[in-house]
Amino acid sequence: DLLTYVHGSGIYRSVDTGASWVAANTGLPTGFAALAGINREAGSTLYVGLDKQGVFKTTDGGLNWSLWGATATDGSAKYTRTIVVDGSGPGRYYLGGLNGIKKTTDNAATFNDGNMPSGGRINSITHDRDAPYVAYIAAQFPLKINYIYGDYNTDALFTPLDNGVTGATTEGAVYQDRLVPATL
């Protein structure tokens, strides 16, 4: 199955590798705007962050959506752009948004703010292929999260990776080359 977000029209689903598409907005608020793309957790479980409305989750490949946890009422989580699963235990996720990074350990019931040196919007989060406790994020500038299970209020948890980067990466993304892990 494929899902795509079309600004002003909603989410569409294809079951024939894009040959045809049908609207897949059941459970989503009318007139929503997604802040970024659709994030896959695994299989048919996906998430989409809606502007000022929180994160919506589907477990059936986009046929039905429902609000995920307290994301609509948390001051920062309602601006989520990207979601990453924290594999250290059930219910653990990282949410990157307009106000930095949030961490939940209880399936989005409560959130812990990340104390990132750059602050601001997070556009992407990617886990290190060879060290799953390490992640990279695109914020004001690229950052390495040295230990994703650590205390997000400790500055030592984050390492700036901006040497040679001219300009801000708040509208960009960071990904790791799966064949050459040292290449970001």
N, C-alpha and C positions, 0 to 999 in steps of 0.2 A: 504494500500500500504506500502511496505517496500523499503527503499533505503539503499545501502551500497557503500562504496568507497573501491576499490581494487587498491592498489598502482601499478602503471605501466599500468593499464587497464582502469581506469575511474570509473564512477558511474554506478551501476546497479539497476534495479527496479524489484520488484516482486509484482504481484497482487493476488498471490495465497499462501500467507503466507510462501514464501520461497521455494515452490516446483519447481519453475522455475524462471529464471532471464533473463532480456534483458538489453542491454546497454541503458543508459539514459543520453547521453552526448550532446544532441542538444543545441547549443548555448555556450558550454564550449570551451575554447581554446584547441588546439591540444597539447598532451603531458603534460598536467597539472599535478601538484602534490598538493593534499590537505594537509593542515597543521594539520588537526585534523578531527573529525567526522562531520557529517551533523547535523545542528541545526534546530529544528522545532520551528516556531513561533506559528502557529495554523493551524489545518486542513491540507490543501495541500500547505501551504506556508513554504518553507524551505530555508536554506542558507548553503553555503559551502565556507570556506576561502581557496583560492588557493595561493600557495607560489609565492610571488612577483607579483601576478596578481589581487589581490583584492578579494572581496566577490561577489559570484554569487547567485542569488535568483531565485526560482521557485515558481509559484503560482498554478501550476497544478500537483503537486506531483512528479515532476522530469521529466516530458515530455519535457519541454523547460526551459532553463536557460538563464538569462541575467545578465550583470554586474550591481551591486547594487550601485547606487550613485557614489561618488567620491572615492570609496575604492581602486581603482587601482592607483590613483595618490597621495593619502596621504601617506607620508613617513612611517607611522606606520600601518595604516589600511590595507595596502596591505600584511600584515603578520598576519591577523586575524585568531585565532584558535577557538574562541567561541563567539556566539552572544546571547544576552538576551534582551527581550523586556522590556522596562520601561513602566509600565502601567499607568504612570501619565498623559499621553497624546499621541496623534497620532504622529508618526514619531520619537519617542524617543527610543534609543537602547544603549546598552553597548557592546563594542567589546573588547574582551581580546585577546592579541596577543603576539608577541615576544618582544615588547617594552612596555609592560604594558597595561593599560586599556584606552580606548577611549570612549567618550560619544558623541552621536549625538542627537540633538533635531529636526532635519530637514530631517529625512529619508536619512541620509548618504550623504547629500550635503556638510556639514562641520563637523568638529570634535573638541572636547575639550579634551586635554590630562588630564589624572588623575595623581595627584601628590602623588603616593603611596610611603610609606616608604620603601618598598622592591624593587620597580622598577622591571624591567625585565619581563620575559615571564609570561603570564597568560594562564593556561591550562583549567580552568573551572570556571564558575560563576553559583551560585545557589541562588535563592531568598528564604528568610525565609518563611516557611509555614504560620506562625501566624503573621508575621509583614512584609508585602510586600515591605516596604520601607527599609528593611535590606537585604543585600546580603552577601554571603561568596565567597571568591575566593582562588584559589590555585595559588600562585605566588612563590617567593623565599621561603616563608613560608605562612601558611594559614592566611588570613586576613578577618576581618569583615568590611564591609562598613556600617557604622552606619546609614546613611541616603542617599539613592541612588539619591535623588533629590537635594542633597546639592552641595556645591562648591567643585569641585574636586581639587582645589589648596589649600585646607585647610588640614593640617596634621591630625587635630582632627577628620576628617571624617573617618579615618581608625584606626582599633584596631588590632594589631598583636595577633594571636592565636597560638603562637608557643611553649607555655609552655609544655614541655614533648615531642615535636617533634624533633627527631634527624635526621638531614639531610635536604635537600631541597625538596620542593614539586613542583618544576617547571615542573617535568615530571608526576606529579600526578594529582589528582582531589579531589574536596571536594563536598560532597553531604549531604543533610539533610535527616534523616530518617523520612519519612512521618507519621509514627505511633507514634514515640517518637521524637518530634521536637528538644529536647535538645541534641539529639545524632547526631553528625556530623561524 
